[in-house]
Amino acid sequence: MELIKLSTNLYQSDLIIQNKEAFIYECNYGHTKISNKLKTKDTTWSYKEYNIFSVMAGSVLFYNLFLEVSAIIKEYHNKQEPLWMQSWLNFHNSNELLDWHNHEWPFHGFISIDPKNTDTIFRDFEIKNETGNIYIGEGGREHKVISHEEFNSPRITLGFDVTYGKKVHPEMFSLIQV
């Protein structure tokens, strides 16, 4: 599978494009698994409680996606130091899209599995969300998601935040090494 760099902050994953239906199936399974364990349908705002790559341990697709995302993170950071990532499942209906918010982390990104006809709007630029897109950029940038039409099945993306340096996060169970 090929990973294509579209710009400084945007990549296209052939792995996701070629296996979209399998990723949707596995994300549905992951959503059920997380929802049952955490007793909530909202897997987005429970991000401190799990890491989607740990939840999906045993999935070859998610393992290969983890390798791609790790390579992107390391290339973007471009320094030799330990990195940690939290990653969660955004699983939203038309009326549940994320409004303005930011991530107070050194880096933030998202992975489009089944993004529907949506855009991610930052204050100074926009990204047309397409299956297979992987975005990475600086943290702390406000953004939201807008839809150009209603949809009947969940919009599926994975969010991720990255940190480095010596830090302890006692309230979090979501960080894994990159």
N, C-alpha and C positions, 0 to 999 in steps of 0.2 A: 504494500500500500504506500501511497505517496502523500507527503505533506507539502503543500505549496504555499510559499510566502507571498501573500497578495500585497502587503504593505508592511510598514514598520510594526504595526500593531495587529494585523489581521492575517490569519492563515486559513487554508482550506484543507480539511481532512478527507482524503479519499476513503479512509477506513469508515468514517461515518456515512458518507454518501453511498458507498457500495453496500453497506449493511444497515441502512436506515430502519427497515422494518424489524430487524433483529434488535437494534438498539431500543426502538419504541417498546417492543415486547419486554425487554429486560428492564427498562425504566418503569414500566407498569408494575412489574414484579417487585422492583426496588421500592416503589412508592407504597405498595401494599405492605411490604416488610417493615419499612420505617414507620408507617402510620399505625400498624398494629403494635409495634414495640413502644412507640412514644405516645400512643393513644391520642393522636391528632392527625387530621387530614393535611395540615399545613406543614409540608416538609421544608419550605423555604425559611421560615423564621425559627425553625428548630435547628438551624445550622450548627450551633455550638455542641449539639448532642451526638453528632455522627459525621462520618465522612463517606460520601457516596462510593468512593473507591474501596473502602473497607467493607461497606455493606454488600458490595457486588463482588467480594472476594470469591474466586472460583470461576468467574466469567472471563473467558479469553478475550472477548471484545473489550471489556472494561480494562483488562490488563494492558492490552495494546494501546488503548486510548490514554491510559495513565502514562505509558512510555512517551507517547506523542506530546502530551501536555507538559510532562517533565522536561523534555527537550526544548520546548518553546520557552518555558520559564527560565531555564538555564541560559539559553541564548539571549533572552531579553535582559536578564540581570547582568550577565557577562562578567561575573566575579566568582572567584573560588571561595565560597563560604557555605556553611550549612543553610539550607532553606527548608521551610515548612509550609505546607499548604493545607487549607481546609477547603472542602468542596461539597456542595449540596445540590439537591434536586429541586429545580423549579418546575412545578407541575400545576399549571394554571388553566382555568376556563376563561372564556372571553371577558367575563366581568371581574376577574381576579388579577389582572395585569399589574405589575409593579409601578407605583407612582414614584415621584422624585425621591431619591435616596442616594447615599454614598457609602463607601467602605473605607474606614480609617485604617488602612493597611498600606504597606509600601506598594503592593501591586494588586490589581484586581483583574479578573477576566471572566469570560463566559463561553460556553460551548453550545452551539445550536444543534440539537438533535432533530426536533420537529417544531421549528419556531413559528409556523403558520405565516401569514402575510403580515409581519410585524417589523418595526424598526426600533432600535435602541437609540434614544435621543440623549446626547450629552449636551451640556450648555453651549459648546462650541463646535460640535460636529455630530453627525448621525451615521449609524450603521444599518444598512438593509440586512436584516437577519435572514440567512439562507442556511439550509441544511449543510452541515459540515464546517461552518465558520467557527473559528476559534479566535477570540479577541483577548489581548492582554494589554494593559496600560497601567499608568500610575493610579494608585489608590486616591481616595478623597475627591474624586470627580463625580459630581452629581449627575444622575441619569435616570431615565424612566423608559418604559416600554409602551409603544402605541401600536394599535392594531388598525389595519385598513379594511377589515371585514370581520364579521362574527365567525366563530368556528365551533364545531360540535364535539371535537375530541380535545384532550388537554394539549396545551402548548408545552413542549418539553425542552428545557435547557438545563445545563449544569452551570452553576456559578462557582467561582473559586477566588480565594484570597491567598496571598503569599507574604510571608514575613521572613526575616533573617536576624542574625545576632543572638545574643544571649538574653532570652526572655522566658519567663514562666507564665503560663496561662492556666491557673488552677481551676477556673470555671469552665474550661473547654475540654471536650473529649474528641474534638474534630481534627486536630492537627496531625498530619503525617509527614514524614521526611520525603523530600523530593530528591 
